[in-house]
Amino acid sequence: ARISELHKEIEHGKQMRSKRKHDGGNSDDQNSNGLGLLSIEDIDSWTDETLMDEEDLYEVFEQLRAIGEPCTLFGESDKGRYLRLVGMSSRATQDDDECGQTNVLQQVMHEEAPAVEAPVQAEDEGSLKPEDREIIRWIRRVLKAWETELGARPDEMKQTAAGRNLTAQYRQTKQYLKPLLSRLKTGSLDEEIQTKLHSIAKLSNMKKYREANEFYMLLAIGDAPWPVGVTQWGIQDRAANDKIGSNQCAHILNDETTRKYIQCVKRLITKSQEMWPTDDPSDMTTTHFAGYSCQFSPFNSTLLGVATAQYYGIVGNGKLVVVDLSRPAQSREYLTKDGCFDLAWAEDNDNIVFAGTGDGSIKVFDITSPSGNLPIANLVGHTAEFLTRIAWIECNAMVPTLLGSVGWDRVINVWDLPKGSVGLRLEGRHAGVIYACSWSPRNASWLATVGGDAKICVHDIKAGNQTPPAVVIPHAHDGEILSCDWHKYADGVIVTAG
C-alpha cells in the first residue's frame, strides 16, 4: 500500500509540473541552482514549522530521489529538506577534480587503456583570445607528440611496470589539464595565471625552456621568499601578510584543481625539452633536487640515504638517493610523486628504507631493487586536506617494529610495521605544526616531539592516547623548534634546535 502511495505522489508531482510548464512558468522563478523552486533568501525567512507548497514539495521529493537521496530524514522539516537538496545539487555539479585528493595515477594504471584515442574534434577558435588560443595549441601539440612517442614503443616495453607507469602519467596529465582547457575555452581563467601560462607556451615554442621554467616558478610559488609568499597554507600568521601582493602568492596552493593542472604544465615543459631539444645549452633547464635529510645505514657504514625534493618542496617530485660511499658512481635513486623530506632505515632489515613524503604517505623501498623501481609498500596515516607533509620519521632502535612519524597535520603516529598500520595516533598534543620526533635510547616507550608552538612533549606510548604527555616543557624556545634528539649516554637529556 505504501508503494502505491509513493507512485501516486510521483504521478501527482509530474502532473503539477506539467501544468506549470503548460501555463508558461516565468524563467525568473528559477534560482541559481537550477532547481526551479524558492530562492535561498525566501527559505531563510522560514521557520521549521513552515510548510512548503504542495507543488514545490513534490518537486523536491522527485529531485531528491533522482540523486539517490531519501525524501525525508527523521524529524526533518520542509526547510531542512530543501536546503539539503540545494547542498546535494551543488556538490553534484562540482568538478571531479575538486572532490578531494585521490590517487589518479594509480587509478589510470589499473584502467584498461583504449585501443585508439578518441580524435580531438575541431573547434571554432575564432572567438578565443589570441593568448588563450596559443596556450591551447601548445598544450595539444605537446600532448599529441607525447602520445605518438608512447605509441611507438615496442609492445614488450609497454607491458613492463615502468612502461605502464609512463602511460599512466600521460593519461593522468591529460585528465588533470581538462579543467584548464575548459577555463581557457570559456575565458574564465584567472588573468594573472593566463598571462604567465601564455609566456610559458610562447617561450617553449621558441625552445627557450630555461625562461619558460622561470615563469613556471613565478606561477607556482611566486617571487617572495618562503614561507612568507605562501599565504594559503594557513600554518600560522606571519608579519605583514596583508602586504603580500598577488604576484608574490603561490597560485598552485589556491585549490586542488589548480595545483594539479599547474604541476602538469611543468610536465609539458619537460616533455617539450625532451622532444624538441635546443642547440643552445643555456636555454635548457635542469630539475635540481635539494637535500632535506640524510642518514647512514645502521648496518653498513658506507651506505648513506638522502631525502630530496624539487622547488623548495612545494611542487615537483622527490627522490630517495642511496649512495654507497665505496662506489659513489653506483648510487640508486627512487622517485616519489611529491617531495621526499625525511628517511629512516629499518632497524631489523638492512635493505629497507622508509621515506616520508609531501602527500602524507610513507614510502617503503627495497634498496636491493634497481633504480627507478616503485616502493614495495605505501603507509598512509597523515590525511589532512592540505597539511599532509611528513616532517620527520624515526624507527625505534629498541623495538624495531615501531616507527614514529610526525607532520604538518599536527598528528603523531606510531606505526606497527608488521601490520602495516597505525598502532597509536596522538592528536591535540601540539598547537602548531610538529617538526620532529625522537625515540628515547633508554626507554622504548618514550617518544619526544617538538613543533611550531615552541613546546617539547615526551609521550609514553604505553599509556595510550587518552593520557596526557608524560613530560611537557612549554615555551622551551622563543620561536619554533625544528629538531630534537636524545642524549645517547645521559639519561633524560634532550637537545633541541629552533
LOVORO-62002 format. One record per residue (C-alpha): residue number from 0; chain; y, x, z. Coordinates in nm, 3 decimals, always signed. Example, Ala and Ser with C-alpha at 12.3 -4.5 7.8 and 13.67 -1.06 7.14 Angstrom:
BEGIN
<0; 'A'; <-0.450; +1.230; +0.780>>
<1; 'A'; <-0.106; +1.367; +0.714>>
//
This chain:
BEGIN
<0; 'A'; <+0.000; +0.000; +0.000>>
<1; 'A'; <+0.238; +0.284; +0.086>>
<2; 'A'; <+0.174; +0.449; -0.255>>
<3; 'A'; <+0.260; +0.123; -0.428>>
<4; 'A'; <+0.586; +0.104; -0.233>>
<5; 'A'; <+0.678; +0.459; -0.339>>
<6; 'A'; <+0.613; +0.375; -0.704>>
<7; 'A'; <+0.833; +0.067; -0.668>>
<8; 'A'; <+1.108; +0.284; -0.517>>
<9; 'A'; <+1.093; +0.527; -0.808>>
<10; 'A'; <+1.097; +0.249; -1.070>>
<11; 'A'; <+1.384; +0.078; -0.892>>
<12; 'A'; <+1.579; +0.403; -0.886>>
<13; 'A'; <+1.519; +0.458; -1.257>>
<14; 'A'; <+1.643; +0.107; -1.335>>
<15; 'A'; <+1.958; +0.164; -1.129>>
<16; 'A'; <+2.035; +0.492; -1.310>>
<17; 'A'; <+1.963; +0.334; -1.648>>
<18; 'A'; <+2.207; +0.056; -1.565>>
<19; 'A'; <+2.467; +0.313; -1.459>>
<20; 'A'; <+2.435; +0.505; -1.788>>
<21; 'A'; <+2.445; +0.181; -1.986>>
<22; 'A'; <+2.766; +0.079; -1.809>>
<23; 'A'; <+2.920; +0.413; -1.910>>
<24; 'A'; <+2.949; +0.622; -1.597>>
<25; 'A'; <+3.256; +0.837; -1.561>>
<26; 'A'; <+3.190; +1.207; -1.601>>
<27; 'A'; <+3.448; +1.276; -1.330>>
<28; 'A'; <+3.195; +1.144; -1.077>>
<29; 'A'; <+2.972; +1.443; -1.147>>
<30; 'A'; <+3.008; +1.704; -0.877>>
<31; 'A'; <+2.996; +2.078; -0.931>>
<32; 'A'; <+2.624; +2.092; -0.862>>
<33; 'A'; <+2.545; +1.851; -1.146>>
<34; 'A'; <+2.383; +1.601; -0.910>>
<35; 'A'; <+2.594; +1.306; -1.017>>
<36; 'A'; <+2.639; +1.186; -0.657>>
<37; 'A'; <+2.904; +1.223; -0.390>>
<38; 'A'; <+3.120; +1.533; -0.357>>
<39; 'A'; <+3.079; +1.764; -0.062>>
<40; 'A'; <+3.422; +1.658; +0.060>>
<41; 'A'; <+3.307; +1.295; +0.076>>
<42; 'A'; <+2.985; +1.383; +0.256>>
<43; 'A'; <+3.162; +1.599; +0.517>>
<44; 'A'; <+3.353; +1.292; +0.634>>
<45; 'A'; <+3.025; +1.109; +0.708>>
<46; 'A'; <+2.851; +1.086; +1.043>>
<47; 'A'; <+2.477; +1.096; +1.099>>
<48; 'A'; <+2.481; +0.715; +1.134>>
<49; 'A'; <+2.645; +0.657; +0.795>>
<50; 'A'; <+2.408; +0.501; +0.539>>
<51; 'A'; <+2.415; +0.607; +0.173>>
<52; 'A'; <+2.449; +0.353; -0.105>>
<53; 'A'; <+2.104; +0.233; -0.221>>
<54; 'A'; <+2.158; +0.350; -0.578>>
<55; 'A'; <+2.255; +0.702; -0.470>>
<56; 'A'; <+1.973; +0.709; -0.215>>
<57; 'A'; <+1.705; +0.656; -0.482>>
<58; 'A'; <+1.869; +0.929; -0.693>>
<59; 'A'; <+1.840; +1.172; -0.402>>
<60; 'A'; <+1.475; +1.073; -0.345>>
<61; 'A'; <+1.374; +1.146; -0.703>>
<62; 'A'; <+1.563; +1.474; -0.729>>
<63; 'A'; <+1.401; +1.599; -0.408>>
<64; 'A'; <+1.057; +1.506; -0.545>>
<65; 'A'; <+1.138; +1.684; -0.872>>
<66; 'A'; <+1.188; +2.017; -0.692>>
<67; 'A'; <+0.881; +1.968; -0.471>>
<68; 'A'; <+1.066; +1.877; -0.153>>
<69; 'A'; <+0.982; +1.592; +0.085>>
<70; 'A'; <+1.212; +1.290; +0.056>>
<71; 'A'; <+1.279; +1.274; +0.429>>
<72; 'A'; <+1.229; +1.515; +0.716>>
<73; 'A'; <+1.165; +1.391; +1.068>>
<74; 'A'; <+1.485; +1.250; +1.217>>
<75; 'A'; <+1.688; +1.336; +0.906>>
<76; 'A'; <+2.000; +1.132; +0.829>>
<77; 'A'; <+2.125; +1.037; +0.482>>
<78; 'A'; <+2.395; +1.302; +0.515>>
<79; 'A'; <+2.145; +1.573; +0.613>>
<80; 'A'; <+1.913; +1.473; +0.327>>
<81; 'A'; <+2.190; +1.502; +0.070>>
<82; 'A'; <+2.311; +1.840; +0.200>>
<83; 'A'; <+1.952; +1.965; +0.188>>
<84; 'A'; <+1.930; +1.861; -0.178>>
<85; 'A'; <+2.257; +2.041; -0.259>>
<86; 'A'; <+2.133; +2.359; -0.092>>
<87; 'A'; <+1.795; +2.349; -0.266>>
<88; 'A'; <+1.953; +2.284; -0.606>>
<89; 'A'; <+2.198; +2.574; -0.563>>
<90; 'A'; <+1.919; +2.816; -0.477>>
<91; 'A'; <+1.707; +2.697; -0.768>>
<92; 'A'; <+1.982; +2.787; -1.017>>
<93; 'A'; <+2.033; +3.141; -0.893>>
<94; 'A'; <+1.922; +3.444; -1.091>>
<95; 'A'; <+1.567; +3.553; -1.018>>
<96; 'A'; <+1.704; +3.899; -0.957>>
<97; 'A'; <+1.919; +3.769; -0.667>>
<98; 'A'; <+1.637; +3.610; -0.470>>
<99; 'A'; <+1.552; +3.924; -0.275>>
<100; 'A'; <+1.413; +4.272; -0.309>>
<101; 'A'; <+1.084; +4.264; -0.499>>
<102; 'A'; <+0.884; +4.549; -0.643>>
<103; 'A'; <+0.930; +4.454; -1.008>>
<104; 'A'; <+0.788; +4.787; -1.126>>
<105; 'A'; <+0.460; +4.706; -0.951>>
<106; 'A'; <+0.463; +4.353; -1.091>>
<107; 'A'; <+0.511; +4.459; -1.453>>
<108; 'A'; <+0.245; +4.730; -1.420>>
<109; 'A'; <-0.011; +4.461; -1.338>>
<110; 'A'; <+0.110; +4.216; -1.602>>
<111; 'A'; <-0.053; +4.213; -1.943>>
<112; 'A'; <+0.185; +4.369; -2.193>>
<113; 'A'; <+0.250; +4.154; -2.503>>
<114; 'A'; <+0.081; +4.280; -2.817>>
<115; 'A'; <+0.409; +4.262; -3.009>>
<116; 'A'; <+0.753; +4.249; -2.852>>
<117; 'A'; <+0.944; +3.935; -2.948>>
<118; 'A'; <+1.214; +4.024; -3.203>>
<119; 'A'; <+1.572; +4.007; -3.084>>
<120; 'A'; <+1.739; +3.712; -3.250>>
<121; 'A'; <+2.057; +3.783; -3.437>>
<122; 'A'; <+2.363; +3.656; -3.255>>
<123; 'A'; <+2.717; +3.591; -3.356>>
<124; 'A'; <+2.907; +3.888; -3.209>>
<125; 'A'; <+3.235; +3.789; -3.368>>
<126; 'A'; <+3.350; +3.607; -3.056>>
<127; 'A'; <+3.283; +3.904; -2.829>>
<128; 'A'; <+3.542; +4.156; -2.718>>
<129; 'A'; <+3.510; +4.488; -2.903>>
<130; 'A'; <+3.429; +4.667; -2.578>>
<131; 'A'; <+3.155; +4.418; -2.487>>
<132; 'A'; <+3.011; +4.441; -2.838>>
<133; 'A'; <+2.990; +4.821; -2.822>>
<134; 'A'; <+2.817; +4.813; -2.483>>
<135; 'A'; <+2.560; +4.555; -2.602>>
<136; 'A'; <+2.487; +4.751; -2.921>>
<137; 'A'; <+2.440; +5.075; -2.725>>
<138; 'A'; <+2.201; +4.911; -2.477>>
<139; 'A'; <+1.994; +4.755; -2.757>>
<140; 'A'; <+1.991; +5.078; -2.958>>
<141; 'A'; <+1.853; +5.282; -2.667>>
<142; 'A'; <+1.600; +5.016; -2.567>>
<143; 'A'; <+1.476; +4.985; -2.924>>
<144; 'A'; <+1.434; +5.363; -2.963>>
<145; 'A'; <+1.264; +5.381; -2.623>>
<146; 'A'; <+1.023; +5.103; -2.722>>
<147; 'A'; <+0.942; +5.282; -3.052>>
<148; 'A'; <+0.878; +5.607; -2.864>>
<149; 'A'; <+0.636; +5.435; -2.624>>
<150; 'A'; <+0.457; +5.258; -2.907>>
<151; 'A'; <+0.399; +5.585; -3.093>>
<152; 'A'; <+0.191; +5.736; -2.811>>
<153; 'A'; <-0.188; +5.771; -2.855>>
<154; 'A'; <-0.389; +5.484; -2.705>>
<155; 'A'; <-0.562; +5.712; -2.454>>
<156; 'A'; <-0.223; +5.824; -2.319>>
<157; 'A'; <-0.107; +5.463; -2.284>>
<158; 'A'; <-0.409; +5.384; -2.066>>
<159; 'A'; <-0.351; +5.664; -1.813>>
<160; 'A'; <-0.174; +5.594; -1.483>>
<161; 'A'; <+0.130; +5.796; -1.594>>
<162; 'A'; <+0.134; +5.616; -1.930>>
<163; 'A'; <+0.122; +5.272; -1.771>>
<164; 'A'; <+0.398; +5.375; -1.532>>
<165; 'A'; <+0.625; +5.474; -1.824>>
<166; 'A'; <+0.560; +5.142; -1.995>>
<167; 'A'; <+0.630; +4.955; -1.674>>
<168; 'A'; <+0.955; +5.148; -1.626>>
<169; 'A'; <+1.072; +5.044; -1.972>>
<170; 'A'; <+0.985; +4.677; -1.911>>
<171; 'A'; <+1.149; +4.687; -1.568>>
<172; 'A'; <+1.467; +4.834; -1.721>>
<173; 'A'; <+1.472; +4.565; -1.988>>
<174; 'A'; <+1.432; +4.294; -1.724>>
<175; 'A'; <+1.699; +4.435; -1.491>>
<176; 'A'; <+1.951; +4.459; -1.778>>
<177; 'A'; <+1.925; +4.089; -1.868>>
<178; 'A'; <+2.194; +3.977; -1.616>>
<179; 'A'; <+2.428; +4.248; -1.750>>
<180; 'A'; <+2.378; +4.140; -2.113>>
<181; 'A'; <+2.428; +3.779; -2.014>>
<182; 'A'; <+2.760; +3.857; -1.843>>
<183; 'A'; <+2.875; +4.062; -2.140>>
<184; 'A'; <+2.799; +3.777; -2.381>>
<185; 'A'; <+2.985; +3.524; -2.168>>
<186; 'A'; <+3.276; +3.757; -2.091>>
<187; 'A'; <+3.220; +3.716; -1.717>>
<188; 'A'; <+3.158; +4.083; -1.630>>
<189; 'A'; <+3.398; +4.239; -1.379>>
<190; 'A'; <+3.677; +4.411; -1.574>>
<191; 'A'; <+3.652; +4.742; -1.389>>
<192; 'A'; <+3.275; +4.761; -1.438>>
<193; 'A'; <+3.319; +4.669; -1.804>>
<194; 'A'; <+3.578; +4.945; -1.857>>
<195; 'A'; <+3.351; +5.215; -1.714>>
<196; 'A'; <+3.044; +5.085; -1.899>>
<197; 'A'; <+3.240; +5.096; -2.225>>
<198; 'A'; <+3.331; +5.459; -2.158>>
<199; 'A'; <+2.966; +5.537; -2.082>>
<200; 'A'; <+2.846; +5.371; -2.406>>
<201; 'A'; <+3.116; +5.538; -2.616>>
<202; 'A'; <+3.054; +5.886; -2.474>>
<203; 'A'; <+2.676; +5.850; -2.502>>
<204; 'A'; <+2.709; +5.758; -2.869>>
<205; 'A'; <+2.918; +6.074; -2.911>>
<206; 'A'; <+2.644; +6.275; -2.728>>
<207; 'A'; <+2.886; +6.368; -2.450>>
<208; 'A'; <+2.632; +6.298; -2.180>>
<209; 'A'; <+2.796; +6.501; -1.903>>
<210; 'A'; <+3.118; +6.298; -1.929>>
<211; 'A'; <+2.916; +5.975; -1.952>>
<212; 'A'; <+2.739; +6.073; -1.631>>
<213; 'A'; <+3.075; +6.132; -1.459>>
<214; 'A'; <+3.180; +5.775; -1.544>>
<215; 'A'; <+2.845; +5.654; -1.413>>
<216; 'A'; <+2.913; +5.830; -1.082>>
<217; 'A'; <+3.256; +5.664; -1.061>>
<218; 'A'; <+3.093; +5.329; -1.129>>
<219; 'A'; <+2.810; +5.376; -0.881>>
<220; 'A'; <+2.967; +5.548; -0.580>>
<221; 'A'; <+3.342; +5.555; -0.652>>
<222; 'A'; <+3.570; +5.856; -0.612>>
<223; 'A'; <+3.617; +5.853; -0.234>>
<224; 'A'; <+3.422; +6.087; -0.003>>
<225; 'A'; <+3.106; +5.947; +0.157>>
<226; 'A'; <+3.090; +5.738; +0.364>>
<227; 'A'; <+3.450; +5.608; +0.353>>
<228; 'A'; <+3.423; +5.488; -0.006>>
<229; 'A'; <+3.119; +5.274; +0.062>>
<230; 'A'; <+3.259; +4.959; +0.218>>
<231; 'A'; <+2.967; +4.726; +0.152>>
<232; 'A'; <+2.708; +4.882; +0.381>>
<233; 'A'; <+2.868; +4.750; +0.699>>
<234; 'A'; <+2.724; +5.024; +0.919>>
<235; 'A'; <+3.040; +5.039; +1.126>>
<236; 'A'; <+3.415; +5.005; +1.079>>
<237; 'A'; <+3.593; +5.313; +0.952>>
<238; 'A'; <+3.957; +5.408; +0.986>>
<239; 'A'; <+4.188; +5.278; +0.710>>
<240; 'A'; <+3.915; +5.069; +0.546>>
<241; 'A'; <+4.184; +4.824; +0.434>>
<242; 'A'; <+4.348; +5.100; +0.227>>
<243; 'A'; <+4.043; +5.166; +0.012>>
<244; 'A'; <+4.112; +5.062; -0.346>>
<245; 'A'; <+3.855; +4.913; -0.579>>
<246; 'A'; <+3.833; +5.241; -0.772>>
<247; 'A'; <+3.701; +5.405; -0.457>>
<248; 'A'; <+3.434; +5.146; -0.383>>
<249; 'A'; <+3.067; +5.175; -0.471>>
<250; 'A'; <+3.007; +4.884; -0.707>>
<251; 'A'; <+2.636; +4.950; -0.702>>
<252; 'A'; <+2.628; +4.820; -0.347>>
<253; 'A'; <+2.803; +4.491; -0.423>>
<254; 'A'; <+2.482; +4.293; -0.462>>
<255; 'A'; <+2.118; +4.344; -0.554>>
<256; 'A'; <+2.157; +4.234; -0.917>>
<257; 'A'; <+2.450; +4.471; -0.979>>
<258; 'A'; <+2.265; +4.757; -0.810>>
<259; 'A'; <+1.964; +4.707; -1.036>>
<260; 'A'; <+2.140; +4.697; -1.370>>
<261; 'A'; <+2.377; +4.984; -1.291>>
<262; 'A'; <+2.080; +5.201; -1.193>>
<263; 'A'; <+1.922; +5.112; -1.527>>
<264; 'A'; <+2.238; +5.227; -1.706>>
<265; 'A'; <+2.162; +5.572; -1.564>>
<266; 'A'; <+1.814; +5.548; -1.715>>
<267; 'A'; <+1.968; +5.470; -2.053>>
<268; 'A'; <+2.194; +5.777; -2.032>>
<269; 'A'; <+1.892; +5.993; -1.951>>
<270; 'A'; <+1.684; +5.844; -2.233>>
<271; 'A'; <+1.974; +5.887; -2.479>>
<272; 'A'; <+1.992; +6.255; -2.390>>
<273; 'A'; <+1.615; +6.293; -2.436>>
<274; 'A'; <+1.601; +6.115; -2.772>>
<275; 'A'; <+1.929; +6.239; -2.922>>
<276; 'A'; <+1.998; +6.581; -2.766>>
<277; 'A'; <+2.324; +6.759; -2.835>>
<278; 'A'; <+2.361; +7.112; -2.968>>
<279; 'A'; <+2.627; +7.194; -2.709>>
<280; 'A'; <+2.467; +7.267; -2.368>>
<281; 'A'; <+2.798; +7.196; -2.193>>
<282; 'A'; <+2.765; +6.830; -2.295>>
<283; 'A'; <+2.423; +6.794; -2.131>>
<284; 'A'; <+2.373; +6.657; -1.780>>
<285; 'A'; <+2.116; +6.759; -1.525>>
<286; 'A'; <+1.980; +6.544; -1.245>>
<287; 'A'; <+2.003; +6.771; -0.943>>
<288; 'A'; <+1.815; +6.684; -0.625>>
<289; 'A'; <+1.977; +6.773; -0.293>>
<290; 'A'; <+1.759; +6.859; +0.007>>
<291; 'A'; <+1.773; +6.632; +0.313>>
<292; 'A'; <+1.487; +6.763; +0.527>>
<293; 'A'; <+1.228; +7.041; +0.530>>
<294; 'A'; <+0.923; +7.115; +0.742>>
<295; 'A'; <+0.646; +7.372; +0.749>>
<296; 'A'; <+0.284; +7.262; +0.749>>
<297; 'A'; <+0.125; +7.284; +1.097>>
<298; 'A'; <-0.192; +7.420; +0.932>>
<299; 'A'; <-0.063; +7.664; +0.669>>
<300; 'A'; <+0.235; +7.889; +0.740>>
<301; 'A'; <+0.310; +7.935; +0.369>>
<302; 'A'; <+0.336; +7.563; +0.283>>
<303; 'A'; <+0.684; +7.411; +0.305>>
<304; 'A'; <+0.766; +7.047; +0.236>>
<305; 'A'; <+1.116; +6.944; +0.124>>
<306; 'A'; <+1.255; +6.588; +0.104>>
<307; 'A'; <+1.522; +6.547; -0.165>>
<308; 'A'; <+1.740; +6.278; -0.323>>
<309; 'A'; <+1.987; +6.242; -0.609>>
<310; 'A'; <+2.356; +6.148; -0.589>>
<311; 'A'; <+2.406; +6.165; -0.213>>
<312; 'A'; <+2.109; +5.938; -0.158>>
<313; 'A'; <+2.297; +5.629; -0.273>>
<314; 'A'; <+2.148; +5.590; -0.621>>
<315; 'A'; <+1.879; +5.758; -0.825>>
<316; 'A'; <+1.535; +5.889; -0.737>>
<317; 'A'; <+1.391; +6.101; -0.463>>
<318; 'A'; <+1.139; +6.380; -0.474>>
<319; 'A'; <+0.892; +6.532; -0.229>>
<320; 'A'; <+0.856; +6.902; -0.310>>
<321; 'A'; <+0.571; +7.108; -0.165>>
<322; 'A'; <+0.629; +7.481; -0.203>>
<323; 'A'; <+0.365; +7.747; -0.145>>
<324; 'A'; <+0.576; +8.047; -0.045>>
<325; 'A'; <+0.296; +8.282; -0.152>>
<326; 'A'; <+0.313; +8.127; -0.503>>
<327; 'A'; <+0.662; +7.968; -0.539>>
<328; 'A'; <+0.619; +7.904; -0.911>>
<329; 'A'; <+0.331; +7.667; -0.843>>
<330; 'A'; <+0.519; +7.412; -0.634>>
<331; 'A'; <+0.416; +7.047; -0.656>>
<332; 'A'; <+0.664; +6.761; -0.698>>
<333; 'A'; <+0.614; +6.391; -0.632>>
<334; 'A'; <+0.883; +6.145; -0.742>>
<335; 'A'; <+0.984; +5.841; -0.538>>
<336; 'A'; <+1.176; +5.538; -0.668>>
<337; 'A'; <+1.450; +5.580; -0.403>>
<338; 'A'; <+1.588; +5.882; -0.223>>
<339; 'A'; <+1.348; +6.078; -0.001>>
<340; 'A'; <+1.523; +6.155; +0.330>>
<341; 'A'; <+1.260; +6.290; +0.568>>
<342; 'A'; <+0.899; +6.404; +0.574>>
<343; 'A'; <+0.624; +6.463; +0.826>>
<344; 'A'; <+0.296; +6.649; +0.792>>
<345; 'A'; <-0.014; +6.475; +0.924>>
<346; 'A'; <-0.141; +6.634; +1.244>>
<347; 'A'; <-0.509; +6.577; +1.164>>
<348; 'A'; <-0.523; +6.641; +0.786>>
<349; 'A'; <-0.370; +6.946; +0.622>>
<350; 'A'; <-0.338; +6.772; +0.282>>
<351; 'A'; <-0.144; +6.460; +0.384>>
<352; 'A'; <+0.237; +6.435; +0.389>>
<353; 'A'; <+0.445; +6.128; +0.482>>
<354; 'A'; <+0.780; +6.076; +0.307>>
<355; 'A'; <+1.048; +5.835; +0.436>>
<356; 'A'; <+1.248; +5.677; +0.153>>
<357; 'A'; <+1.564; +5.477; +0.094>>
<358; 'A'; <+1.388; +5.146; +0.032>>
<359; 'A'; <+1.250; +5.139; +0.386>>
<360; 'A'; <+0.895; +5.241; +0.296>>
<361; 'A'; <+0.692; +5.549; +0.391>>
<362; 'A'; <+0.501; +5.703; +0.101>>
<363; 'A'; <+0.175; +5.883; +0.180>>
<364; 'A'; <+0.097; +6.174; -0.056>>
<365; 'A'; <-0.213; +6.385; -0.101>>
<366; 'A'; <-0.077; +6.729; -0.190>>
<367; 'A'; <-0.406; +6.834; -0.350>>
<368; 'A'; <-0.330; +6.592; -0.635>>
<369; 'A'; <-0.132; +6.716; -0.939>>
<370; 'A'; <+0.245; +6.694; -0.956>>
<371; 'A'; <+0.374; +6.351; -1.057>>
<372; 'A'; <+0.088; +6.156; -0.905>>
<373; 'A'; <+0.164; +5.831; -0.728>>
<374; 'A'; <+0.132; +5.803; -0.347>>
<375; 'A'; <-0.211; +5.715; -0.209>>
<376; 'A'; <-0.059; +5.461; +0.032>>
<377; 'A'; <+0.267; +5.280; +0.099>>
<378; 'A'; <+0.367; +5.183; +0.455>>
<379; 'A'; <+0.627; +4.904; +0.474>>
<380; 'A'; <+0.783; +4.827; +0.811>>
<381; 'A'; <+1.160; +4.854; +0.770>>
<382; 'A'; <+1.254; +4.543; +0.575>>
<383; 'A'; <+1.620; +4.456; +0.644>>
<384; 'A'; <+1.800; +4.322; +0.337>>
<385; 'A'; <+2.022; +4.624; +0.275>>
<386; 'A'; <+1.997; +4.884; +0.554>>
<387; 'A'; <+1.636; +4.979; +0.497>>
<388; 'A'; <+1.684; +5.354; +0.464>>
<389; 'A'; <+1.444; +5.554; +0.682>>
<390; 'A'; <+1.633; +5.830; +0.859>>
<391; 'A'; <+1.357; +6.012; +1.045>>
<392; 'A'; <+0.978; +6.016; +1.075>>
<393; 'A'; <+0.757; +6.227; +1.301>>
<394; 'A'; <+0.386; +6.246; +1.377>>
<395; 'A'; <+0.268; +6.262; +1.737>>
<396; 'A'; <+0.113; +6.607; +1.791>>
<397; 'A'; <-0.086; +6.490; +2.095>>
<398; 'A'; <-0.209; +6.164; +1.936>>
<399; 'A'; <-0.236; +6.240; +1.560>>
<400; 'A'; <-0.300; +5.874; +1.472>>
<401; 'A'; <+0.056; +5.778; +1.577>>
<402; 'A'; <+0.361; +5.811; +1.354>>
<403; 'A'; <+0.715; +5.724; +1.466>>
<404; 'A'; <+0.986; +5.611; +1.225>>
<405; 'A'; <+1.347; +5.500; +1.268>>
<406; 'A'; <+1.601; +5.375; +1.017>>
<407; 'A'; <+1.937; +5.230; +0.941>>
<408; 'A'; <+1.799; +4.882; +1.018>>
<409; 'A'; <+1.809; +4.976; +1.392>>
<410; 'A'; <+1.432; +4.937; +1.420>>
<411; 'A'; <+1.188; +5.178; +1.585>>
<412; 'A'; <+0.833; +5.159; +1.450>>
<413; 'A'; <+0.523; +5.324; +1.596>>
<414; 'A'; <+0.254; +5.326; +1.326>>
<415; 'A'; <-0.120; +5.300; +1.384>>
<416; 'A'; <-0.220; +5.524; +1.094>>
<417; 'A'; <-0.595; +5.438; +1.079>>
<418; 'A'; <-0.498; +5.071; +1.037>>
<419; 'A'; <-0.200; +5.147; +0.812>>
<420; 'A'; <+0.023; +4.904; +1.004>>
<421; 'A'; <+0.292; +4.895; +1.272>>
<422; 'A'; <+0.133; +4.909; +1.616>>
<423; 'A'; <+0.460; +4.869; +1.808>>
<424; 'A'; <+0.800; +4.750; +1.686>>
<425; 'A'; <+1.108; +4.802; +1.904>>
<426; 'A'; <+1.434; +4.624; +1.824>>
<427; 'A'; <+1.767; +4.597; +2.003>>
<428; 'A'; <+1.735; +4.938; +2.168>>
<429; 'A'; <+2.043; +5.077; +1.991>>
<430; 'A'; <+2.370; +4.908; +1.897>>
<431; 'A'; <+2.411; +5.122; +1.585>>
<432; 'A'; <+2.214; +5.298; +1.316>>
<433; 'A'; <+1.922; +5.504; +1.452>>
<434; 'A'; <+1.929; +5.853; +1.304>>
<435; 'A'; <+1.643; +6.046; +1.465>>
<436; 'A'; <+1.333; +6.026; +1.680>>
<437; 'A'; <+1.118; +6.287; +1.852>>
<438; 'A'; <+0.784; +6.272; +2.036>>
<439; 'A'; <+0.757; +6.449; +2.370>>
<440; 'A'; <+0.528; +6.755; +2.351>>
<441; 'A'; <+0.414; +6.692; +2.711>>
<442; 'A'; <+0.388; +6.314; +2.738>>
<443; 'A'; <+0.215; +6.148; +2.441>>
<444; 'A'; <+0.367; +5.805; +2.512>>
<445; 'A'; <+0.732; +5.915; +2.524>>
<446; 'A'; <+0.946; +5.878; +2.210>>
<447; 'A'; <+1.314; +5.977; +2.216>>
<448; 'A'; <+1.568; +5.819; +1.981>>
<449; 'A'; <+1.940; +5.875; +1.909>>
<450; 'A'; <+2.188; +5.695; +1.688>>
<451; 'A'; <+2.535; +5.587; +1.594>>
<452; 'A'; <+2.603; +5.429; +1.934>>
<453; 'A'; <+2.615; +5.779; +2.094>>
<454; 'A'; <+2.320; +5.683; +2.317>>
<455; 'A'; <+1.996; +5.866; +2.397>>
<456; 'A'; <+1.692; +5.649; +2.471>>
<457; 'A'; <+1.344; +5.751; +2.581>>
<458; 'A'; <+1.083; +5.480; +2.519>>
<459; 'A'; <+0.744; +5.457; +2.689>>
<460; 'A'; <+0.525; +5.307; +2.416>>
<461; 'A'; <+0.255; +5.217; +2.669>>
<462; 'A'; <+0.500; +4.972; +2.828>>
<463; 'A'; <+0.527; +4.769; +2.505>>
<464; 'A'; <+0.834; +4.603; +2.354>>
<465; 'A'; <+0.916; +4.377; +2.649>>
<466; 'A'; <+1.008; +4.664; +2.882>>
<467; 'A'; <+1.347; +4.839; +2.853>>
<468; 'A'; <+1.358; +5.212; +2.771>>
<469; 'A'; <+1.232; +5.443; +3.044>>
<470; 'A'; <+1.548; +5.654; +3.018>>
<471; 'A'; <+1.890; +5.560; +2.879>>
<472; 'A'; <+2.184; +5.803; +2.860>>
<473; 'A'; <+2.491; +5.613; +2.731>>
<474; 'A'; <+2.789; +5.797; +2.580>>
<475; 'A'; <+2.598; +6.123; +2.560>>
<476; 'A'; <+2.840; +6.229; +2.284>>
<477; 'A'; <+3.193; +6.129; +2.187>>
<478; 'A'; <+3.061; +6.013; +1.849>>
<479; 'A'; <+2.740; +5.952; +1.657>>
<480; 'A'; <+2.427; +6.152; +1.749>>
<481; 'A'; <+2.249; +6.267; +1.435>>
<482; 'A'; <+1.943; +6.456; +1.562>>
<483; 'A'; <+1.737; +6.533; +1.870>>
<484; 'A'; <+1.441; +6.745; +1.979>>
<485; 'A'; <+1.240; +6.805; +2.295>>
<486; 'A'; <+1.222; +7.147; +2.457>>
<487; 'A'; <+0.870; +7.275; +2.389>>
<488; 'A'; <+0.836; +7.467; +2.715>>
<489; 'A'; <+1.065; +7.295; +2.967>>
<490; 'A'; <+0.957; +6.952; +3.084>>
<491; 'A'; <+1.203; +6.665; +3.030>>
<492; 'A'; <+1.469; +6.862; +2.840>>
<493; 'A'; <+1.615; +6.715; +2.518>>
<494; 'A'; <+1.867; +6.881; +2.289>>
<495; 'A'; <+2.091; +6.666; +2.066>>
<496; 'A'; <+2.350; +6.724; +1.794>>
<497; 'A'; <+2.620; +6.490; +1.668>>
//
